[in-house]
Structures are given as C-alpha cells and as structure tokens.
Amino acid sequence: MGLTGGIACGKTTVAKMFERRGAQIIDADGLARRVVEPGHIGLSQLVDAFGKWILTADGRLDRERLASHIFAHPEARSILNGITHPLIAEESQNAIIDALEQAPPLVVYDAALLFESGRADGFRPVVVVHVDPTTQVKRLMQRDGLSSKQAQQRIDAQMPVSEKMGYADYLVDNSAGLADTRVQVERIWEYMVHDRV
C-alpha cells in the first residue's frame, strides 16, 4: 500500500499508527537520505550537478542549504529529482523484497513524493493524509521554524494536496486530532488486512 500526503499533514504520524498494528513501513525519506550519503553515487552526481557548495566541511550533503536552493529554484528541484528518484526507486524495490520475505500483514510504502515521482500505481491502494491549507502552513512553520513565506514555498514545491486527494484510494483527514485519525486508520487496516480477498 502507498502512503503519501502534503508536507506537514501528518503522514509520518499515520505511518506510525499502521506500524503499531503490525505493518512493515518502508520510509522513502530514509532511502532518500541513504542515496546521498558519502561514498554513494547519488552524492557525487549531486556535486557534479550543483557544485561543492552543497557539502558540509566534512564532505556530507548540507541538506538545509540544498533545500533552501531547490525550494527557491524549480529548475534545480527538477535536476535533484532526476538524480535521486531513480536511485530511491532502486533502493525501495530492494526494501520491498526484504519486507515481503518477512511476511507482515501489510507493507506500507511511505513517500511524500509518491505521485510526483510517477510511481503511485505500483503501490495501490494509495492513502493520502491531508489537513486544511491553513493548518498545513501553521504546522510546517512550527515544525521547521520557518516563516510563512518559507513554509508556503515548500508547500508549493509539491503537488497540491487537493490534487493528491483526487488520485487517492483512501483519505485520512488529520485535522481533527489523533483519536479521529486513529479511527480512520483502523478502518483502512481492517479492510486491507481482514476484509480484502
């Protein structure tokens, strides 16, 4: 099953709820960090594309510096995605094979850019976690210490949540509090694990 949503909508919270019920979670963000570690081809490709200014003094990717650049320059974001998405796809396939060998009741691929990467149909059904736009901006500002302008820039860099919702098989509205979100997750879990034939 695929799990996605807008930035600061609570996708990670929902993933943890599925994990507590016994799902095996494959975290695309974790895979994305892995493919740009020192010694990995992803990091050298990024340096070739952007220059050494994206590195810290110890040769690691300066994620904040690169993030500030790509959120302000859409063409840079396209270059970044062109380098990292194929590498993440390869890593995720390996992780899925490993997860399936453990035979959990459900494997959940947790990916913020599931639709943007063009891979959503490989993970059907897809659950989209959403909140209203005002709540999304507020949560992102609080979570990452951003100004409203910076938060909106990061939100605008992704496919609009309303568009993702249109492609979803299931929706989880994370606006009303954790208890309400748990009820929605439980319904999906029951269908996916117990009712689905």
Protein Blocks (a to p, Z undefined) as FASTA:
>chain_A
ZZdddehilpmmmmmmmmmnopacddfklmmmmmmgghiaklmmmmmmnopklpcfkopa
cfklmmmmmmmmmklmmmmmmmmmmmmmmmmmmmmmmmmmnopabdcdddfklmmnopmm
mmcccddddddfklmmmmmmmmnopafklmmmmmmmpccfklmmmmpmbdcdfknojklm
mmmmmmmmmmmmmmpZZ
